[in-house]
Amino acid sequence: MKQSHNAPLQLGQLAAGLLADDDLTRLSALALLESERTLTSLSDDVVRNLLTCLGHRTKKIQRGAATVLVRFASQQPDIIAALTHKLTHPDARLRWTAAFTLSQLELPSPSPQRVNVSSNQTQLPDTFTLLPVLIENLGHQESDLRWAAATAVLQLARHYSQDVAQAMIQLVYKGNAVQRRMALYCLRDLKQTDHTAQDAYLASLRDEDPMVRLGGLSCLGKLRLRSGAMRAAIPRLLEHDPDMGVRRAAAVTCGQIGDTDTHIIEALQRTAQAADTSLSKASAGALKKLLYRT
């Protein structure tokens, strides 16, 4: 699409294509917008329809619209303002896709005073306005939305690592069970190893929900964390946790961490003789890693 007297007509066709009944036409319009490098700005109707696409049922259309909006947001601050306004939209799907889009932009640093987004005065977003929406969706019943929200959290952390990490640590203590588990995965992928993060991992090992305990073990294993408190907690889970999945994961975690503390070795030796085949196999595998590494 070259800039000429036909350009307004073509943009008008694209705007209509973004709201077409069939997905193929919408995707074609998005592809044209994404590939056209001569465009320096988007018309109001194209921006409006792209924002509508963020709430589409198809993830490919959502992501395509987000990509285009991110590309033009630096030249058109009104796009950022419009995305911010969508953070309070009644449609949860549109809220999180708007937050996902904003998470890919470098936004203003958080101010000491939180500013509410209202219809009368829309402020540029910061982590205070984005994170609540992402946190909401970390607990979503649909797994693909949970993981999309987690991806957005990691994107946001590229610019605001400290704020995001602190929010995830708080979520480990205060969120619902699904949010607690997802917060642990986010902290793990952000490679958080300071004392506050390690305290959160240890707290998760005492969580009433076995999936949260599994999340905590994943953090310890992937980050290879060692401490006296962990040396006490992991053998307890290994030998006495009521959930066999947690016990097996504790054995695997021992092998990942590489700690040859006597209490850990002895606990693994006992569980290697367990009646549960999966537990005994996991324990034997961990012992092999710890004692017979070349």
N, C-alpha and C positions, 0 to 999 in steps of 0.2 A: 504494500500500500504506500504509494508515493504521495507527498504532500502536494495537492493540486486543488482545482475547484471541485473535484469529486470527494475530497477528504471528508467534509461534513456529512455527506450522504452515506459514505462508508461507515463513519462513526455511528450514525443513526442506525444503520443496519446491525452493527455490532451490539448496540445497546438493546435492541429488540431481541437479538439472538441470545443474549444473556438470560432472558426470561422465557425462552422457547419452551414449549411443552415437552419436547424430546431432549434427552440428555446429549445426544450426538451434536445437535445444533449448538447447545450451550458450550460443549467442549470445544467445538470448532471456533466459536467466538473467543473463548479464552485463549486458545492456541494462537490466534491471530494477534491478540493484544500482547501476549507474552513474546512473540517473535518479532513484532514490528519495532525496530530500533530508531525510527525517525520521529516517533511520537515523543513529545516532551511533557505533555500533560493530558489528563483525561477530562472529558466533559462531565458536567454534573450528573447527567442521566446515566452515563456509563459507571460513574462512581456509585451512584445509588443502586444500580442493578448488580454491581459486583458485591456490594454489601448484602443484598438479598441472597446472592449465591452462597454466601457464608453459612446460611441456614439451610442449605439444600441437604437432602437425605443422602446424597452420594459424596463420599469423601474426596473423590477425584475432582469433582466440581468445587467443593469447599477449598481444597488445597490450591487449585488453579486460580481461584479468585484471590486467595490470600497472597499468592506469589505476585500477581499483578499489582495488588494494592501496596505491597511492600516496596516494589520497584518504584512507584510514583510518590510514595509518602514523603520522601525527603524534599521533593519539589512542591508538594501540595499539602501544607499543614492541615488543610481542612479534612483530609483523609484521616489523619490521626485523631482529630476532634470527633469525626463521625464514628470511627472505631471505638473511641472511648465512650461515646453515648450508647453504643450497642452493649456495653458491659452491664447495663441495667435492663436490657430487653427481657420481656417475659419468657421468650423462647430460650431454654437452657442451651440448646445446641448452638444457637447463634451467639449466645454469651461466650461460650468457650472458644468458638472459632475466631471471634473478634479478639479475645485474649491471646489466642495462639498467634494470630497475625501480629499483634502489638509486641509480643514477646520477641519477635525477630528484628525489632527496631531498637535503635539506641535512644532511649527516652530520658527525660529529665531525672536527675537524682532525687530521691525522696526528700521532702522537706520535713522539718520538725512537726509542723501542724498538718494534719490530714485535711484534705479539701474534698468535700462531697461533690459527686457529679450530679448536676441538676439540669433541667431543661432550660433554665434561665441563663446559666453560665457554665459552659463546658470547659473544664481545665484539661491540659495535657496530662496523660496518665503517668504514673510512676509505679513502683512496685507495690505501693499501698492499695492502688486501685486494681492492679492486675492479679495479684496473688490470691485474693479472696475468690475470684472466679475460677482460677486454676485449682485451688484447694478444694472447692466445691466439687469439681469434676474428677479429682483424684479418688473420690469416693463413689463415683457413678457406678450403677449396676452393670452397665455395658463395658466389657473389658477394653474394647477398642477406644472408647472415649477416655477411659482411665489412662491408658498408655499414651494417647495423644496429649492429654493434659500433662503427663510426666515429661514428655518430649518438650512441651512448651516451657515447663519449669526449668529444664536444663538449658534451653535457649535463653531464657531470661537471666539465668545465672552467669551467662557469658559476660553480661554487663554489670550485674549486681550480685556477685557471688555471696557476699557476706549477708545481705538482706535475705536472699533466698535460702541460704543454709540455716539461718536462724529461724525462719518460718517453718522449715521442714523439721527442725529439732523440736520446736513447740508442738508441731502436729503429731509427732511420735507420742507425746504425752496427752494431748487433748482431743485428737481426732477420733472418728469412729474406727472400727477395726480395719476396714478397707483403706481408709486414709492413713492410718498408722503404718500399715504395711507398705503402701506406695511411697510414703515419705521416707521410709528406710531405704527403699530402692533408689530414690532420688539422691539421698545422702551418699549411698554407696557409689553411684555413678559420678557424683561430684567429688569423690575421693576425699571425703571429710574424715579427718583423723584426729582433730584436736580433742581436748578433754571433754568438752560439752557434747560433742558427737559421740565419743566413746561411752559417756554416761548414758546417752539415749540408747545406744546399742545394748548396753547391759540391762537397762530397764525393759527393753523389748523382750529379753530372754525370760522375763518373769510375767509377760503379758498373758492374760487368760485365753487369748485367741491363738491357736497353734499356727495359723498362717502368719501372724505377726512374729511369733518366735522363729519361724523359718526365715522371715525377712531379716531378723537380727543376726541369725547365724550366717546368712548370705553376706552380710556386711563384714562380719569378722573374718570369714574365709577369704573373700575376694580382696580385702584390704590387708590381710595377714596381720591382724592386730593381736598383741600379747599383753597381758597384765596379770597381776595376781588375782584380781576379781574374776577375770575371764577364765583363768585356770581352775577356779572353783566352780564357776557356772557351767562350763561346757561338760565336764564329767557328770554333773548332776542331771543335765538334760539327757546325756548319753545313756545313763543307767536307769533313770527314774521318771522321765517325762511320760505322761499318760498317752501321748500320741506317738505311734511308731514311726510316722514320717519325720517327726522332729528328732527322734532318737537316731534314725539313719542319717539325717542331715548333720547332726552333731558329730557323728563319726567321720563323715566326709570333711567337715570343717576342721577337725583335728589334723587331718592329712594336709589340708590346704595351708593351715597356719604354720605347720612345721615345728611346733613346740614339743620338745622331748621331755617335758617335765614328768617326773616319776608318777604322779597321780594320774596324769593323762594316759600314760603308757599302760599302767595297771588297769585303768577303767576299760581301755580298748581291748586288753587281753581277756578281760572277763566277758565283754560283750561279743568278742569274736567266737565265744562258745555258746552264744544265745540260741534258743530254739528257733527264733525268727531268722529264716535264711537270709533275707535281705539285710538285716542288721548285722548278722555275723559276717557276711561278705563285705559290707561297707567297713566294718571294724578291721577285718583282716587286711583290706586294701590300705587303710590309713596306717596300720602298723608297718606294712611293707614300705610305705613312703618314709615313715619316720625312722625306722631302724635299719633299713637296707638300701638307703640312697647311695648311688654311686657318685 
